[in-house]
Amino acid sequence: MVYGSEYCAVNEADIQWIDAVDEWCLRSILDIRWHDFVGNADIRRTTNQPPLLSIIKSRHAQMDENADASRATFEPPSENQR
């Protein structure tokens, strides 16, 4: 799921989608249904799995700051690029 993640631009809607899909996948793997009322923090503790967005950010931090992909990932586009 994080393959090539260091090359994509991420906005607030993407962050929410990434978090939702990440939680959904963990719940599916653990066979936890919505009516079981298990919180996201409990799932993280059970799996000892970091949030997917933190993995993406750590990979971004490992890149050269001057690389085009590094600037494009978490920086908003300039006015002339919109």
Backbone hydrogen bonds, N-H to C=O, Kabsch-Sander energy under -0.5 kcal/mol:
donor,donor_aa,acceptor,acceptor_aa,energy
5,S,2,V,-2.4
7,Y,4,G,-1.7
8,C,5,S,-1.2
10,V,73,T,-2.9
15,I,11,N,-2.2
16,Q,12,E,-2.1
17,W,13,A,-2.1
18,I,14,D,-3.0
19,D,15,I,-2.4
20,A,16,Q,-2.3
21,V,17,W,-2.7
22,D,18,I,-2.4
23,E,19,D,-2.4
24,W,20,A,-2.5
25,C,21,V,-2.6
26,L,22,D,-2.1
27,R,23,E,-2.5
28,S,24,W,-2.3
29,I,25,C,-2.6
30,L,26,L,-2.2
31,D,27,R,-0.5
31,D,28,S,-0.8
32,I,27,R,-2.8
33,R,31,D,-0.5
36,D,33,R,-1.8
37,F,34,W,-1.1
39,G,37,F,-0.5
43,I,39,G,-1.8
44,R,40,N,-2.4
45,R,41,A,-2.3
46,T,42,D,-2.3
47,T,43,I,-2.5
48,N,44,R,-1.9
49,Q,44,R,-0.7
54,S,51,P,-0.7
55,I,51,P,-1.2
56,I,52,L,-2.2
57,K,53,L,-2.6
58,S,54,S,-2.0
59,R,55,I,-2.1
60,H,56,I,-2.0
61,A,57,K,-2.1
62,Q,58,S,-1.0
63,M,60,H,-1.1
67,A,64,D,-1.6
71,R,67,A,-1.9
72,A,68,D,-2.0
73,T,69,A,-1.3
74,F,70,S,-0.8
75,E,71,R,-0.8
81,Q,78,S,-1.5
82,R,78,S,-0.5
82,R,79,E,-0.9
